[in-house]
Amino acid sequence: MHNGRDVLVGSSVGFAKTLEAEHASLCSKGIDAHVAYSGGRMYVTMDRFENDWEVVKRGWDAQVLGEAPHKFKCAVEAIKTLRQAPGANDQYLPPFVIVDDSDNPT
């Protein structure tokens, strides 16, 4: 998924829709694939500027541990919901994980 930089503001929903359509296509062919997590590049994982462990830790927790403050059934739902917060933008979306019907990270 695109990380919110060098694209139109708010375009993350379109990228997520494309990703989910491709995911559905893979699954229909019997490929076991999952979208597991995401978040904005400046808030999750990609700390290029400040050497801020908290930024990296948020990504680690979501990617490796499957832990994030927000849990959703799909990436489109996550992005649409998180973008509703005042001042939200793609680069600073908080981390989220995608969960199955039993709320377990995929």
All heavy atoms as an XYZ file, in Angstrom:
817
protein
N       0.844     -1.166      0.000
C       0.000      0.000      0.000
C       0.891      1.231      0.000
O       1.950      1.222      0.582
C      -0.882     -0.023      1.235
C      -1.787      1.158      1.294
S      -3.036      1.007      2.569
C      -3.781     -0.512      2.093
N       0.438      2.286     -0.624
C       1.221      3.509     -0.663
C       1.227      4.142      0.709
O       0.305      4.011      1.488
C       0.633      4.476     -1.697
C       1.675      5.418     -2.180
N       2.028      6.519     -1.474
C       2.462      5.390     -3.269
C       2.985      7.165     -2.130
N       3.260      6.483     -3.217
N       2.275      4.854      1.019
C       2.471      5.335      2.371
C       2.112      6.794      2.604
O       2.433      7.342      3.638
C       3.912      5.088      2.794
C       4.895      5.747      1.862
O       4.577      6.726      1.202
N       6.091      5.219      1.796
N       1.490      7.460      1.666
C       0.997      8.806      1.916
C       1.902      9.935      1.479
O       1.623     11.089      1.777
N       2.966      9.650      0.796
C       3.871     10.708      0.361
C       3.957     10.691     -1.162
O       3.960      9.644     -1.770
C       5.244     10.480      0.974
C       6.156     11.644      0.772
C       7.395     11.442      1.607
N       8.241     12.591      1.427
C       8.974     13.123      2.363
N       8.965     12.600      3.550
N       9.717     14.154      2.122
N       4.067     11.864     -1.760
C       4.203     11.993     -3.210
C       2.972     11.522     -3.977
O       3.071     11.070     -5.113
C       5.448     11.253     -3.724
C       6.727     11.771     -3.094
O       6.777     12.977     -2.791
O       7.649     10.985     -2.889
N       1.827     11.569     -3.347
C       0.553     11.257     -3.986
C      -0.469     12.286     -3.522
O      -0.220     13.054     -2.597
C       0.055      9.827     -3.648
C       1.002      8.775     -4.197
C      -0.133      9.661     -2.170
N      -1.628     12.300     -4.142
C      -2.668     13.228     -3.731
C      -3.124     12.943     -2.307
O      -3.242     11.782     -1.896
C      -3.863     13.117     -4.671
C      -3.624     13.569     -6.106
C      -4.858     13.258     -6.953
C      -3.291     15.044     -6.161
N      -3.390     13.985     -1.560
C      -3.901     13.846     -0.195
C      -5.214     13.071     -0.239
O      -6.082     13.337     -1.066
C      -4.124     15.235      0.440
C      -4.825     15.110      1.778
C      -2.807     15.966      0.594
N      -5.328     12.078      0.617
C      -6.555     11.288      0.689
C      -6.633     10.150     -0.305
O      -7.634      9.441     -0.358
N      -5.581      9.943     -1.084
C      -5.629      8.896     -2.107
C      -5.458      7.495     -1.529
O      -5.603      6.505     -2.248
C      -4.569      9.151     -3.179
O      -3.270      9.110     -2.612
N      -5.195      7.393     -0.243
C      -4.964      6.078      0.367
C      -6.172      5.160      0.234
O      -6.013      3.949      0.080
C      -4.590      6.232      1.840
O      -5.601      6.927      2.542
N      -7.376      5.694      0.258
C      -8.574      4.858      0.121
C      -8.578      4.180     -1.251
O      -8.859      2.984     -1.351
C      -9.866      5.673      0.340
C     -11.093      4.851     -0.002
C      -9.942      6.156      1.782
N      -8.234      4.902     -2.288
C      -8.180      4.318     -3.628
C      -7.131      3.220     -3.719
O      -7.375      2.165     -4.304
N      -5.962      3.458     -3.120
C      -4.925      2.424     -3.104
C      -5.395      1.197     -2.328
O      -5.133      0.063     -2.729
C      -3.630      2.963     -2.498
C      -2.896      3.909     -3.404
C      -2.847      5.258     -3.112
C      -2.248      3.454     -4.542
C      -2.169      6.141     -3.938
C      -1.566      4.330     -5.377
C      -1.529      5.668     -5.073
N      -6.081      1.425     -1.215
C      -6.579      0.299     -0.410
C      -7.636     -0.491     -1.174
O      -7.663     -1.723     -1.114
C      -7.140      0.804      0.914
N      -8.496      0.190     -1.917
C      -9.500     -0.511     -2.721
C      -8.833     -1.383     -3.780
O      -9.243     -2.525     -4.003
C     -10.462      0.485     -3.363
C     -11.439      1.091     -2.390
C     -12.360      2.083     -3.082
C     -13.355      2.679     -2.095
N     -14.238      3.653     -2.741
N      -7.806     -0.853     -4.431
C      -7.068     -1.622     -5.431
C      -6.413     -2.842     -4.782
O      -6.480     -3.951     -5.315
C      -6.004     -0.745     -6.110
O      -6.651      0.350     -6.759
C      -5.177     -1.535     -7.109
N      -5.795     -2.634     -3.633
C      -5.154     -3.726     -2.920
C      -6.161     -4.805     -2.532
O      -5.914     -6.001     -2.722
C      -4.459     -3.199     -1.665
C      -3.805     -4.232     -0.767
C      -2.642     -4.908     -1.480
C      -3.339     -3.591      0.524
N      -7.317     -4.403     -2.026
C      -8.321     -5.383     -1.620
C      -8.908     -6.132     -2.812
O      -9.213     -7.319     -2.710
C      -9.387     -4.723     -0.763
C      -8.821     -4.371      0.607
C      -9.824     -3.764      1.555
O     -10.971     -3.465      1.168
O      -9.446     -3.584      2.735
N      -9.046     -5.471     -3.951
C      -9.518     -6.162     -5.154
C      -8.493     -7.200     -5.606
O      -8.847     -8.325     -5.977
C      -9.786     -5.156     -6.276
N      -7.222     -6.834     -5.559
C      -6.163     -7.775     -5.921
C      -6.123     -8.936     -4.922
O      -5.936    -10.086     -5.308
C      -4.811     -7.058     -5.962
C      -3.702     -7.875     -6.563
C      -3.925     -8.234     -8.022
O      -4.574     -7.473     -8.761
O      -3.448     -9.303     -8.431
N      -6.319     -8.628     -3.671
C      -6.356     -9.666     -2.633
C      -7.489    -10.652     -2.901
O      -7.297    -11.869     -2.840
C      -6.523     -9.021     -1.252
C      -6.696     -9.992     -0.149
N      -7.910    -10.207      0.451
C      -5.813    -10.830      0.453
C      -7.764    -11.134      1.383
N      -6.508    -11.521      1.413
N      -8.662    -10.139     -3.225
C      -9.799    -11.017     -3.537
C      -9.504    -11.898     -4.735
O      -9.850    -13.082     -4.755
C     -11.055    -10.176     -3.781
N      -8.836    -11.338     -5.735
C      -8.464    -12.111     -6.919
C      -7.505    -13.245     -6.559
O      -7.667    -14.375     -7.018
C      -7.822    -11.186     -7.963
O      -7.341    -11.923     -9.055
N      -6.518    -12.950     -5.727
C      -5.573    -13.981     -5.288
C      -6.284    -15.086     -4.510
O      -6.035    -16.272     -4.726
C      -4.471    -13.365     -4.434
C      -3.473    -12.458     -5.148
C      -2.564    -11.762     -4.136
C      -2.655    -13.239     -6.152
N      -7.163    -14.686     -3.612
C      -7.891    -15.666     -2.803
C      -8.773    -16.556     -3.676
O      -8.892    -17.755     -3.411
C      -8.713    -14.970     -1.732
S      -7.710    -14.226     -0.433
N      -9.374    -15.979     -4.720
C     -10.230    -16.769     -5.608
C      -9.431    -17.822     -6.377
O      -9.987    -18.796     -6.862
C     -10.988    -15.865     -6.577
O     -10.109    -15.351     -7.571
N      -8.118    -17.625     -6.460
C      -7.238    -18.581     -7.134
C      -6.630    -19.575     -6.142
O      -5.744    -20.341     -6.497
C      -6.124    -17.838     -7.861
C      -6.629    -16.942     -8.977
C      -5.507    -16.106     -9.550
C      -6.096    -15.137    -10.576
N      -5.114    -14.159    -11.021
N      -7.084    -19.502     -4.888
C      -6.596    -20.431     -3.878
C      -5.322    -19.987     -3.181
O      -4.724    -20.761     -2.429
N      -4.902    -18.760     -3.410
C      -3.692    -18.253     -2.753
C      -4.074    -17.708     -1.388
O      -4.991    -16.897     -1.255
C      -3.019    -17.166     -3.615
C      -2.564    -17.787     -4.929
C      -1.856    -16.518     -2.864
C      -2.072    -16.793     -5.947
N      -3.384    -18.167     -0.359
C      -3.667    -17.751      1.015
C      -2.863    -16.491      1.323
O      -1.705    -16.559      1.732
C      -3.303    -18.880      1.979
C      -3.698    -18.568      3.415
O      -4.550    -17.693      3.623
O      -3.132    -19.204      4.319
N      -3.462    -15.342      1.104
C      -2.795    -14.062      1.329
C      -3.674    -13.204      2.234
O      -4.891    -13.346      2.245
C      -2.572    -13.357     -0.004
N      -3.027    -12.318      2.993
C      -3.768    -11.448      3.907
C      -3.141    -10.061      3.943
O      -1.930     -9.921      3.835
C      -3.736    -12.010      5.330
C      -4.337    -13.363      5.447
N      -5.680    -13.564      5.584
C      -3.770    -14.588      5.414
C      -5.914    -14.858      5.650
N      -4.769    -15.512      5.537
N      -3.976     -9.056      4.141
C      -3.513     -7.722      4.483
C      -3.504     -7.716      6.006
O      -4.519     -7.990      6.638
C      -4.449     -6.626      3.942
C      -3.990     -5.257      4.404
C      -4.528     -6.703      2.421
N      -2.360     -7.416      6.602
C      -2.231     -7.576      8.041
C      -2.230     -6.272      8.832
O      -2.761     -6.214      9.929
C      -0.957     -8.354      8.358
N      -1.628     -5.219      8.308
C      -1.514     -3.979      9.079
C      -1.218     -2.817      8.138
O      -0.847     -2.994      6.986
C      -0.372     -4.078     10.102
C       0.937     -3.647      9.496
C       1.413     -2.369      9.706
C       1.643     -4.484      8.653
C       2.583     -1.945      9.106
C       2.808     -4.073      8.052
C       3.279     -2.805      8.280
O       4.419     -2.377      7.676
N      -1.324     -1.619      8.682
C      -0.867     -0.431      7.989
C      -0.868      0.735      8.956
O      -1.197      0.597     10.128
C      -1.723     -0.106      6.763
O      -1.062      0.869      5.967
N      -0.511      1.900      8.434
C      -0.471      3.135      9.203
C       0.294      4.157      8.397
O       0.885      3.835      7.366
N       0.286      5.387      8.831
C       0.976      6.447      8.104
C       2.481      6.389      8.265
O       2.991      6.104      9.349
N       3.192      6.689      7.196
C       4.652      6.550      7.170
C       5.360      7.411      8.210
O       6.427      7.040      8.691
C       5.198      6.873      5.784
C       5.064      8.337      5.421
C       5.661      8.686      4.066
N       7.072      8.968      4.234
C       8.037      8.403      3.519
N       7.747      7.563      2.571
N       9.282      8.694      3.722
N       4.823      8.538      8.561
C       5.493      9.416      9.514
C       5.107      9.093     10.964
O       5.657      9.665     11.886
C       5.168     10.875      9.204
C       5.647     11.327      7.845
S       7.426     11.167      7.588
C       8.032     12.452      8.654
N       4.176      8.182     11.142
C       3.728      7.821     12.487
C       4.039      6.365     12.820
O       4.089      5.985     13.972
C       2.220      8.084     12.613
C       1.740      8.049     14.036
C       2.048      9.079     14.902
C       0.996      6.981     14.498
C       1.621      9.044     16.218
C       0.558      6.937     15.813
C       0.879      7.974     16.663
O       0.459      7.932     17.967
N       4.241      5.555     11.796
C       4.464      4.124     11.978
C       5.690      3.695     11.178
O       5.687      3.785      9.954
C       3.238      3.307     11.515
C       3.476      1.822     11.707
C       1.986      3.752     12.246
N       6.727      3.258     11.834
C       7.886      2.572     11.279
C       8.923      3.459     10.592
O      10.094      3.342     10.877
C       7.465      1.449     10.316
O       6.605      0.570     11.020
C       8.645      0.664      9.806
N       8.549      4.321      9.677
C       9.531      4.993      8.817
C      10.095      6.271      9.445
O       9.846      7.369      8.977
C       8.927      5.299      7.458
C       8.609      4.050      6.690
S       8.099      4.390      5.015
C       9.597      5.038      4.316
N      10.858      6.125     10.486
C      11.473      7.276     11.134
C      12.813      7.585     10.471
O      13.842      7.052     10.833
C      11.665      7.001     12.625
C      12.366      8.150     13.321
O      12.139      9.302     12.914
O      13.156      7.890     14.230
N      12.786      8.464      9.499
C      14.004      8.832      8.778
C      14.696     10.043      9.380
O      15.821     10.354      9.034
C      13.660      9.174      7.329
C      13.183      8.013      6.538
C      12.757      8.409      5.138
N      13.633      9.417      4.552
C      13.294     10.172      3.519
N      12.111     10.044      2.964
N      14.119     11.054      3.039
N      14.027     10.756     10.274
C      14.517     12.065     10.653
C      14.952     12.200     12.113
O      15.949     12.830     12.395
C      13.447     13.123     10.366
C      12.954     13.076      8.942
C      11.685     12.632      8.655
C      13.771     13.446      7.900
C      11.231     12.579      7.344
C      13.329     13.388      6.579
C      12.065     12.959      6.315
N      14.200     11.646     13.023
C      14.405     11.961     14.428
C      15.022     10.844     15.267
O      15.249     11.028     16.451
C      13.062     12.358     15.067
C      12.369     13.508     14.365
C      13.175     14.792     14.407
O      13.883     15.044     15.403
O      13.098     15.551     13.431
N      15.244      9.670     14.693
C      15.705      8.528     15.475
C      14.802      8.303     16.684
O      15.259      8.133     17.812
C      17.160      8.704     15.916
C      18.104      8.714     14.743
O      17.949      7.928     13.822
N      19.068      9.611     14.763
N      13.516      8.310     16.435
C      12.504      8.189     17.480
C      12.033      6.736     17.572
O      11.286      6.261     16.716
C      11.333      9.124     17.147
C      10.263      9.135     18.210
O      10.276      8.281     19.121
O       9.385     10.011     18.119
N      12.469      6.043     18.596
C      12.125      4.633     18.762
C      10.624      4.418     18.814
O      10.120      3.396     18.357
C      12.787      4.053     20.012
C      12.250      2.698     20.350
C      11.514      2.354     21.437
C      12.362      1.497     19.574
N      11.170      1.027     21.402
C      11.676      0.472     20.258
C      12.969      1.188     18.361
C      11.593     -0.830     19.772
C      12.881     -0.119     17.891
C      12.205     -1.099     18.599
N       9.846      5.343     19.349
C       8.393      5.161     19.446
C       7.759      4.991     18.066
O       6.814      4.225     17.905
C       7.742      6.305     20.216
C       8.022      6.264     21.704
C       7.609      4.945     22.356
O       6.475      4.476     22.126
O       8.437      4.378     23.085
N       8.264      5.691     17.068
C       7.747      5.545     15.700
C       8.027      4.133     15.196
O       7.149      3.453     14.668
C       8.384      6.594     14.751
C       7.997      6.329     13.310
C       7.971      7.999     15.168
N       9.253      3.674     15.388
C       9.635      2.336     14.945
C       8.866      1.282     15.743
O       8.384      0.288     15.191
C      11.161      2.138     15.085
C      11.561      0.723     14.721
C      11.903      3.154     14.214
N       8.719      1.502     17.037
C       8.029      0.542     17.902
C       6.575      0.349     17.481
O       6.059     -0.770     17.489
C       8.096      0.987     19.358
C       7.458     -0.006     20.318
C       7.552      0.465     21.744
C       6.996     -0.515     22.749
N       5.791     -1.208     22.407
N       5.894      1.423     17.098
C       4.499      1.286     16.655
C       4.421      0.350     15.450
O       3.523     -0.481     15.353
C       3.904      2.652     16.328
C       3.599      3.490     17.556
C       2.830      4.744     17.213
N       3.634      5.765     16.572
C       4.235      6.760     17.219
N       4.145      6.860     18.528
N       4.933      7.651     16.553
N       5.354      0.488     14.525
C       5.390     -0.405     13.369
C       5.733     -1.826     13.769
O       5.122     -2.782     13.281
N       6.708     -1.986     14.643
C       7.102     -3.316     15.125
C       5.915     -4.015     15.777
O       5.622     -5.181     15.497
C       8.252     -3.181     16.122
C       8.623     -4.478     16.770
C       8.137     -4.963     17.949
C       9.534     -5.458     16.281
N       8.699     -6.182     18.231
C       9.561     -6.510     17.224
C      10.333     -5.546     15.148
C      10.352     -7.640     17.050
C      11.124     -6.668     14.995
C      11.126     -7.695     15.927
N       5.232     -3.289     16.658
C       4.093     -3.883     17.361
C       3.022     -4.357     16.388
O       2.480     -5.450     16.533
C       3.500     -2.890     18.357
C       4.400     -2.634     19.551
O       5.401     -3.370     19.736
O       4.114     -1.688     20.305
N       2.723     -3.537     15.380
C       1.687     -3.901     14.408
C       2.159     -5.021     13.484
O       1.460     -6.009     13.280
C       1.268     -2.678     13.590
N       3.363     -4.879     12.921
C       3.864     -5.845     11.937
C       4.220     -7.187     12.545
O       3.862     -8.230     12.008
C       5.123     -5.304     11.261
C       4.891     -4.124     10.380
C       6.201     -3.583      9.861
O       7.091     -4.335      9.474
N       6.351     -2.273      9.855
N       4.935     -7.164     13.636
C       5.477     -8.394     14.201
C       4.554     -9.008     15.245
O       4.323    -10.216     15.257
C       6.882     -8.141     14.802
C       7.435     -9.387     15.456
C       7.828     -7.623     13.713
N       4.002     -8.163     16.120
C       3.180     -8.674     17.218
C       1.689     -8.695     16.899
O       0.914     -9.304     17.636
C       3.435     -7.845     18.482
C       4.893     -7.766     18.949
C       5.003     -6.888     20.180
C       5.460     -9.152     19.190
N       1.274     -8.000     15.837
C      -0.154     -7.933     15.508
C      -0.937     -7.099     16.500
O      -2.135     -7.278     16.669
N      -0.250     -6.137     17.145
C      -0.876     -5.296     18.152
C      -0.914     -3.848     17.684
O       0.099     -3.302     17.264
C      -0.098     -5.370     19.464
C      -0.058     -6.746     20.072
C       0.853     -6.828     21.290
O       1.474     -5.813     21.659
O       0.949     -7.923     21.863
N      -2.091     -3.253     17.750
C      -2.263     -1.850     17.383
C      -3.497     -1.338     18.109
O      -4.383     -2.127     18.461
C      -2.413     -1.695     15.875
N      -3.585     -0.035     18.326
C      -4.739      0.505     19.044
C      -6.046      0.414     18.264
O      -7.115      0.531     18.844
C      -4.361      1.961     19.302
C      -3.322      2.279     18.280
C      -2.603      0.996     17.989
N      -5.946      0.180     16.960
C      -7.139      0.112     16.120
C      -7.174     -1.219     15.394
O      -6.166     -1.655     14.832
C      -7.144      1.255     15.102
C      -7.031      2.607     15.737
N      -8.090      3.229     16.342
C      -5.967      3.427     15.886
C      -7.689      4.396     16.824
N      -6.406      4.535     16.572
N      -8.352     -1.840     15.392
C      -8.541     -3.122     14.707
C      -9.736     -2.993     13.768
O     -10.773     -2.467     14.157
C      -8.772     -4.235     15.719
C      -7.552     -4.518     16.591
C      -7.852     -5.572     17.613
C      -6.642     -6.025     18.384
N      -5.836     -5.040     19.010
N      -9.568     -3.476     12.549
C     -10.612     -3.381     11.538
C     -10.702     -4.676     10.758
O      -9.773     -5.477     10.765
C     -10.311     -2.230     10.570
C     -10.341     -0.880     11.222
C      -9.182     -0.304     11.706
C     -11.532     -0.188     11.359
C      -9.204      0.949     12.305
C     -11.570      1.065     11.959
C     -10.403      1.635     12.436
N     -11.796     -4.837     10.037
C     -11.998     -6.021      9.191
C     -11.326     -5.879      7.836
O     -11.039     -6.864      7.178
C     -13.494     -6.298      8.988
C     -14.251     -6.542     10.276
C     -13.800     -7.817     10.943
C     -14.588     -8.052     12.221
N     -13.984     -9.030     13.088
N     -11.085     -4.642      7.389
C     -10.422     -4.425      6.105
C      -9.729     -3.068      6.100
O     -10.050     -2.186      6.894
C     -11.408     -4.537      4.944
S     -12.570     -3.177      4.817
N      -8.769     -2.916      5.187
C      -7.978     -1.692      5.108
C      -8.821     -0.482      4.699
O      -8.614      0.615      5.209
C      -6.813     -1.880      4.140
N      -9.771     -0.664      3.786
C     -10.606      0.465      3.354
C     -11.395      1.015      4.536
O     -11.429      2.224      4.761
C     -11.536      0.054      2.189
C     -12.545      1.152      1.900
C     -10.726     -0.263      0.942
N     -12.005      0.131      5.300
C     -12.754      0.557      6.495
C     -11.828      1.296      7.460
O     -12.188      2.348      8.001
C     -13.362     -0.666      7.179
C     -14.001     -0.348      8.521
C     -14.304     -1.580      9.357
O     -13.848     -2.693      9.033
O     -15.000     -1.414     10.368
N     -10.633      0.773      7.672
C      -9.678      1.389      8.594
C      -9.327      2.804      8.155
O      -9.410      3.749      8.943
C      -8.417      0.529      8.672
N      -8.940      2.947      6.911
C      -8.503      4.250      6.422
C      -9.647      5.252      6.433
O      -9.492      6.389      6.887
C      -7.878      4.124      5.027
C      -6.584      3.307      5.131
C      -7.604      5.488      4.409
C      -6.032      2.843      3.808
N     -10.823      4.844      5.967
C     -11.966      5.761      5.969
C     -12.286      6.208      7.391
O     -12.554      7.387      7.628
C     -13.190      5.090      5.340
C     -13.136      5.017      3.841
C     -14.411      4.404      3.295
C     -14.451      4.415      1.791
N     -15.705      3.846      1.270
N     -12.255      5.297      8.324
C     -12.570      5.634      9.717
C     -11.507      6.546     10.319
O     -11.827      7.577     10.917
C     -12.704      4.350     10.559
O     -13.748      3.548     10.012
C     -13.010      4.672     12.016
N     -10.251      6.183     10.177
C      -9.172      6.964     10.783
C      -9.003      8.332     10.135
O      -8.573      9.284     10.791
C      -7.866      6.171     10.730
C      -7.877      4.882     11.565
C      -6.614      4.071     11.312
C      -8.055      5.181     13.045
N      -9.362      8.454      8.861
C      -9.262      9.760      8.188
C     -10.335     10.733      8.655
O     -10.262     11.915      8.350
C      -9.356      9.591      6.666
C      -8.224      8.819      6.079
C      -7.206      9.564      5.283
N      -7.732     10.602      4.432
C      -7.178     11.809      4.377
N      -6.136     12.101      5.101
N      -7.666     12.718      3.579
N     -11.319     10.265      9.399
C     -12.368     11.152      9.902
C     -11.913     11.992     11.095
O     -12.560     12.977     11.436
C     -13.604     10.335     10.297
C     -14.316      9.729      9.122
C     -15.489      8.870      9.535
O     -15.893      8.840     10.683
N     -16.039      8.136      8.582
N     -10.817     11.628     11.725
C     -10.316     12.391     12.871
C      -9.898     13.782     12.409
O      -9.366     13.942     11.307
C      -9.135     11.668     13.504
N     -10.117     14.803     13.228
C      -9.711     16.163     12.847
C      -8.213     16.221     12.527
O      -7.387     15.706     13.267
C     -10.026     16.988     14.099
C     -11.052     16.196     14.830
C     -10.748     14.750     14.540
N      -7.892     16.809     11.390
C      -6.504     16.978     10.977
C      -5.827     15.722     10.466
O      -4.629     15.735     10.199
N      -6.562     14.625     10.318
C      -5.957     13.366      9.868
C      -5.481     13.488      8.430
O      -6.099     14.161      7.613
C      -6.970     12.229      9.985
N      -4.347     12.854      8.154
C      -3.890     12.720      6.774
C      -3.150     11.401      6.642
O      -2.783     10.767      7.625
C      -3.066     13.921      6.319
C      -1.710     13.984      6.972
O      -0.972     13.003      7.013
N      -1.365     15.150      7.492
N      -2.937     10.982      5.409
C      -2.391      9.656      5.133
C      -1.040      9.405      5.793
O      -0.777      8.314      6.277
C      -2.271      9.437      3.624
C      -3.620      9.403      2.926
O      -4.633      9.189      3.610
O      -3.651      9.596      1.703
N      -0.170     10.397      5.824
C       1.171     10.191      6.371
C       1.180      9.970      7.881
O       2.126      9.403      8.416
C       2.076     11.380      6.061
C       2.457     11.465      4.609
C       3.586     12.441      4.422
O       4.717     12.124      4.782
N       3.286     13.610      3.877
N       0.140     10.428      8.566
C       0.130     10.354     10.029
C      -0.980      9.469     10.588
O      -1.316      9.569     11.761
C       0.025     11.760     10.622
C       1.292     12.554     10.415
C       1.439     13.381      9.311
C       2.349     12.424     11.301
C       2.613     14.090      9.111
C       3.521     13.136     11.105
C       3.645     13.967     10.009
O       4.812     14.662      9.811
N      -1.530      8.581      9.778
C      -2.552      7.674     10.303
C      -1.937      6.775     11.368
O      -0.819      6.281     11.216
C      -3.138      6.805      9.186
C      -4.059      7.492      8.200
C      -4.572      6.475      7.180
C      -5.221      8.172      8.887
N      -2.671      6.544     12.454
C      -2.154      5.654     13.485
C      -2.120      4.215     12.979
O      -2.798      3.871     12.012
C      -3.157      5.808     14.631
C      -4.409      6.273     13.985
C      -3.994      7.080     12.788
N      -1.348      3.358     13.638
C      -1.270      1.974     13.200
C      -2.593      1.252     13.405
O      -3.343      1.548     14.337
C      -0.180      1.371     14.084
C      -0.139      2.229     15.285
C      -0.542      3.600     14.834
N      -2.859      0.316     12.495
C      -4.029     -0.540     12.658
C      -3.688     -1.924     12.159
O      -2.753     -2.104     11.387
C      -5.255      0.027     11.913
C      -5.089      0.167     10.432
C      -5.347     -0.889      9.571
C      -4.704      1.381      9.882
C      -5.214     -0.753      8.197
C      -4.563      1.537      8.514
C      -4.825      0.460      7.668
N      -4.426     -2.898     12.669
C      -4.282     -4.266     12.201
C      -5.617     -4.723     11.641
O      -6.680     -4.229     12.022
C      -3.791     -5.244     13.297
C      -2.370     -4.902     13.718
C      -4.715     -5.247     14.485
N      -5.537     -5.654     10.723
C      -6.720     -6.261     10.131
C      -6.975     -7.552     10.905
O      -6.062     -8.362     11.093
C      -6.516     -6.549      8.633
C      -6.083     -5.270      7.900
C      -7.771     -7.153      8.017
C      -7.035     -4.108      8.002
N      -8.205     -7.732     11.360
C      -8.554     -8.901     12.162
C      -9.595     -9.746     11.452
O     -10.339     -9.267     10.606
C      -9.059     -8.493     13.559
C      -7.972     -7.765     14.355
C     -10.297     -7.626     13.461
N      -9.639    -11.023     11.836
C     -10.653    -11.914     11.287
C     -11.923    -11.807     12.128
O     -12.017    -10.954     13.018
C     -10.133    -13.348     11.202
C      -9.790    -13.950     12.547
O     -10.213    -13.422     13.598
O      -9.077    -14.974     12.570
N     -12.895    -12.661     11.873
C     -14.192    -12.573     12.557
C     -14.096    -12.792     14.069
O     -14.991    -12.416     14.804
C     -15.184    -13.542     11.947
C     -15.591    -13.100     10.551
O     -15.548    -11.897     10.262
O     -15.936    -13.976      9.736
N     -13.007    -13.408     14.537
C     -12.846    -13.627     15.965
C     -11.918    -12.578     16.598
O     -11.434    -12.763     17.699
C     -12.330    -15.042     16.235
O     -11.081    -15.212     15.596
N     -11.675    -11.482     15.877
C     -10.813    -10.384     16.316
C      -9.359    -10.778     16.490
O      -8.626    -10.156     17.249
C     -11.344     -9.719     17.598
C     -12.531     -8.812     17.308
O     -12.699     -8.393     16.152
O     -13.285     -8.519     18.245
N      -8.924    -11.805     15.793
C      -7.509    -12.189     15.799
C      -6.828    -11.547     14.605
O      -7.383    -11.552     13.512
C      -7.366    -13.715     15.703
C      -7.891    -14.403     16.923
O      -7.671    -13.979     18.039
N      -8.623    -15.482     16.710
N      -5.618    -10.983     14.807
C      -4.904    -10.423     13.652
C      -4.694    -11.478     12.580
O      -4.454    -12.644     12.891
C      -3.558     -9.990     14.259
C      -3.842     -9.796     15.702
C      -4.895    -10.819     16.054
N      -4.812    -11.057     11.310
C      -4.645    -12.005     10.207
C      -3.186    -12.179      9.862
O      -2.354    -11.405     10.196
C      -5.412    -11.548      8.954
O      -4.960    -10.248      8.588
C      -6.880    -11.545      9.201
